[in-house]
Amino acid sequence: MEFNIIVAGTGGQGTVLASKLLCSAAMKKGLSARTSETIGMAQRGGCVTSHVRFTDDLNDVSSPIIGSKSADMIIAMELAETVRVLPLLKEGGAVMSCNNAVFPITGSYDADGVMAYLKKAAPDSTIADCQAFIKENGAKTLNVFLLALAAASGKLPISANELEEAVREAFCGNQKLLEINLKAFTAGKEAYK
């Protein structure tokens, strides 16, 4: 068994933390996990992409980097970033994305047009109302919200309960952070319907 996930976003959205939470849950389940990040101008809102690979046998994975048309799932915190990594998605792969756009300093883009393209290019796409989530909860836990959305879909090789346990362990030292992340996790599970 091999399962490949691309986690994409912009600097400050928690892409790297999301990949670490996925790996933690997978390893607790007994799977081998590899991850690698490609970080551009992340501190200035640039692209951040994490490659996450799960397998029964780590010897079967020669590289942590996921090649073209090899990702089973994309989890993306920004609309344009979803489309940017779309060439990595294999045919029939799933996409969990936000409907929000983080515009670069130099301009904007047609978010509705990008969403329409995404739905056509990746038919198994779930586009969550992240704008509403951010308005109510802030943007800091958007990564956990999307992880819960992906886990609730049943398309990950780890369950929502296993992923929630990884969230609990990651934030167990700070009760306030634990509470807001568990709230985001619950909202993400409820958003997948």
Sequence and secondary structure as in RCSB ss.txt:
>XXXX:A:sequence
MEFNIIVAGTGGQGTVLASKLLCSAAMKKGLSARTSETIGMAQRGGCVTSHVRFTDDLNDVSSPIIGSKSADMII
AMELAETVRVLPLLKEGGAVMSCNNAVFPITGSYDADGVMAYLKKAAPDSTIADCQAFIKENGAKTLNVFLLALA
AASGKLPISANELEEAVREAFCGNQKLLEINLKAFTAGKEAYK
>XXXX:A:secstr
 EEEEEEEEETTS HHHHHHHHHHHHHHTT EEEEEEEESSGGGT EEEEEEEEES GGG   SS  TT EEEEE
ESSHHHHHHHGGGEEEEEEEEEES     TT    HHHHHHHHHHH SSEEEE HHHHHHHH STTHHHHHHHHH
HHTT SSS HHHHHHHHHHHTTT HHHHHHHHHHHHHHHHH  
